[in-house]
Amino acid sequence: MKTRKIMTILLVASLLVCWIVAGQLRGNDDVNPPTGQKQVFNIAGTWIGKFPTENSPYQIPLIVTETLTPIDLTGRFAYVMRMLNSDFTFTGMFPQTNSVTELVGEAVRTGPDTYELNVIGYGVKKPALEDVAWADRGQIQYIWILSGSAICIDEDNVEHDLMLSLYSGIDNPDFTFPWNPGEPFPLHDQDIDDDGLPDESEMPIFSAPFSHVSKRAVQ
């Protein structure tokens, strides 16, 4: 009888631990917050984001999908952003670019509903099919990084305040910004060691703040 009682207690304790861990993996600090305590919203999942056209050269918003997957119990999430209608050339700055990658990185919880995030992606010049050789992988034209903060305003909406930083992956001594074509701004490869990251001493050739709201893909 005593052994059965001990086993029952252990089973209940195990179920309680699993219940708490499941709540953490969903992105909640509290599975059942006490009465009067603010609910912690769940950022894990897939979202649809829209970058507005204000203060941009585009007439159509950029639409993205964002997927956040829990990495551990400390509030770290793997972050993948996919662009559905991106301008490969980055407003004409890199006219030979014909492909863009996903942006990948992490979001880290900084408060009950706030997160810091950093993601990185690439613009690539892929070779034409008739020019493909077994050793030709294409050329990285630029590296762009989005970093900043996100806040869950409710269960189905997240607000982002981000800074976009753009780095060159090529040499172009004749480069000029499309909006200021009379002023040359020679570009150089800012990833000399080819590790996929801008070299430590490099500054972005272009940076701008961006804000957008994402809605949960399935509500």
Buried (B, 14 or more C-beta within 10 A) or exposed (E): EEEEEEEEEEEEEEEEEEEBEEBBBBBBBBEEEEEEEEBBBBBBBBBBBEBEEEEBEEEEBBBBBBBBBBBEEEBBBBBBBBBEEBBBBBEEBBEBBBEBBBBBBBBBBEEBBEBBBBBBBBBBBBEEEEEEEEEEEEBBBBBBBBBBBBBBEEEBBBEBEBBBBBBBBBEBEEBBBEEEEEEEBEBBBBBEEEEEBBEEEBEBBBEEEBEBBBEBEEE
